[in-house]
Amino acid sequence: MIVAADVTTESAEARLRALGLELPKMPPPAGTYLHAIVSRGVLMTAGHIPLRADGTAIFGRLGADLDADAGCEAARVAGLGVLATIRDALGTLDRVSRFVRVYGVVNATPEFLLHTKVINGASDLFVEVFGEAGQHARLAVGVASLPFNIALEVEATIEVRE
């Protein structure tokens, strides 16, 4: 578990650079939807798959093809995609006031029980980059399948400052 850092003197963009994190390029939506919508000071993202900066995705079911640690890394990768979407929608990560809610869906076997550990990969990333403003309410669930056997999806609701 990541403890919220004091990043009040450092912008989220500066913190991202200090952590040496690279955001992936935004692929086109895989259907009839947008990556993000901003309405009344709230940004809501679509589900983000674990798509690495090199364009490769992480596939497989947790509990069969991937273990919890691999799933946690996949959620971190998906979280980087969420950050790329935020930057694309707002122009900068520094317009984030706070993360409100994160929703993680894990492609898992019925026996797999570590969904929350897996989605911590994204949650911890948001706290690393935004400090206390990255803390959020969350739901992490397992499902029997996801499109194309993708490992997981992460979406977020974010309060935006003008």
C-alpha positions in Angstrom: 0.0 0.0 0.0 1.3 3.4 -0.9 1.0 6.2 1.7 -0.1 9.6 0.3 3.0 11.7 -0.3 3.1 15.4 0.4 3.1 16.7 -3.2 1.6 20.1 -2.4 4.8 21.9 -3.5 5.2 19.8 -6.6 2.8 19.7 -9.6 1.4 16.3 -10.7 3.2 16.8 -14.0 6.5 17.4 -12.2 5.9 14.4 -10.0 5.2 12.2 -13.0 8.5 13.3 -14.5 10.3 12.8 -11.2 9.0 9.2 -11.0 10.3 8.6 -14.5 6.8 7.5 -15.8 6.0 7.5 -19.5 2.4 7.8 -20.5 1.1 5.7 -23.4 -0.2 7.3 -26.6 -3.9 7.4 -26.8 -5.3 4.7 -29.1 -8.6 5.4 -30.9 -11.7 4.2 -28.9 -12.4 0.5 -29.6 -16.1 1.2 -30.0 -18.8 3.9 -30.1 -17.7 5.9 -27.0 -15.2 8.6 -25.9 -12.2 8.1 -23.7 -13.4 10.8 -21.4 -16.2 13.3 -20.8 -16.0 16.4 -18.7 -19.3 17.6 -17.3 -19.9 20.2 -14.5 -16.4 20.0 -13.1 -16.1 16.2 -13.2 -14.1 14.1 -15.6 -15.3 10.6 -16.1 -13.1 8.1 -18.0 -14.0 5.1 -20.0 -12.5 1.8 -19.0 -8.8 1.6 -19.7 -7.1 -1.7 -20.6 -3.4 -2.4 -19.7 -1.9 -1.0 -22.8 1.9 -0.4 -22.5 3.7 2.6 -23.9 5.0 0.3 -26.7 1.4 -0.5 -27.8 1.3 -4.1 -26.4 -1.5 -5.1 -24.2 -1.6 -7.5 -21.2 -4.0 -10.4 -21.8 -5.1 -13.3 -19.6 -7.2 -14.4 -16.7 -6.1 -13.8 -13.1 -5.9 -17.1 -11.4 -5.1 -19.0 -14.6 -2.7 -17.1 -16.8 -1.6 -14.3 -14.5 -0.9 -14.2 -10.7 -1.9 -11.3 -8.4 1.5 -9.5 -8.8 1.2 -9.6 -12.6 -2.3 -8.3 -12.3 -1.2 -5.5 -10.0 1.4 -4.5 -12.7 -1.4 -4.7 -15.4 -3.5 -2.3 -13.3 -0.6 0.1 -13.0 -0.3 0.0 -16.7 -4.0 0.7 -17.1 -3.7 3.5 -14.6 -1.0 5.1 -16.8 -3.6 5.0 -19.6 -6.1 6.8 -17.4 -3.4 9.5 -16.7 -2.8 9.8 -20.5 -6.6 10.3 -21.0 -6.7 12.9 -18.2 -3.9 14.9 -19.8 -5.5 14.6 -23.2 -8.9 15.8 -22.0 -7.6 18.6 -19.7 -4.3 19.6 -21.3 -2.4 18.9 -18.1 -2.6 16.7 -15.0 -2.3 19.8 -12.9 -6.0 20.5 -13.4 -6.9 17.5 -11.3 -8.4 18.6 -8.0 -8.9 15.1 -6.7 -9.7 11.5 -7.7 -13.3 10.7 -6.5 -13.8 7.1 -7.5 -11.9 4.3 -9.2 -13.6 1.2 -10.6 -11.6 -1.9 -11.5 -12.8 -4.9 -13.4 -10.6 -8.0 -13.3 -10.8 -10.9 -15.7 -10.6 -13.7 -13.2 -11.3 -17.4 -12.5 -14.0 -18.1 -9.9 -11.3 -19.2 -7.5 -9.3 -15.9 -7.7 -9.9 -13.8 -4.6 -7.3 -11.0 -4.8 -9.2 -8.4 -7.0 -8.5 -5.6 -4.5 -4.7 -6.4 -4.5 -4.7 -6.3 -8.3 -6.5 -2.9 -8.6 -4.1 -1.5 -6.0 -1.7 -1.2 -8.9 -3.8 1.7 -10.3 -4.8 3.1 -6.9 -1.2 3.3 -5.7 -0.1 5.0 -9.0 -2.7 7.7 -8.5 -1.5 8.4 -5.0 2.1 8.4 -6.1 1.4 11.1 -8.7 -1.2 13.1 -6.9 -0.6 12.5 -3.2 -3.7 12.9 -1.0 -5.6 14.1 -4.1 -5.1 10.7 -5.6 -6.9 8.9 -2.8 -10.4 7.8 -3.8 -13.4 5.6 -3.2 -13.1 2.3 -5.1 -14.8 -0.8 -6.3 -12.8 -3.8 -7.5 -14.7 -6.8 -8.9 -14.0 -10.0 -10.9 -15.8 -11.0 -14.0 -15.9 -14.2 -16.0 -14.5 -12.6 -19.1 -13.5 -9.3 -20.8 -13.3 -8.5 -24.5 -10.4 -10.2 -26.3 -9.3 -11.8 -23.0 -7.8 -8.6 -21.7 -6.6 -8.9 -18.1 -8.6 -6.0 -16.6 -10.1 -2.5 -17.1 -9.8 0.6 -14.9 -12.0 3.7 -15.0 -11.9 6.8 -12.9 -14.1 9.8 -11.9 -12.0 12.9 -11.2 -12.9 16.4 -9.9 -11.4 19.0 -12.1 -10.3 22.6 -11.3 -10.7 25.3 -13.8 
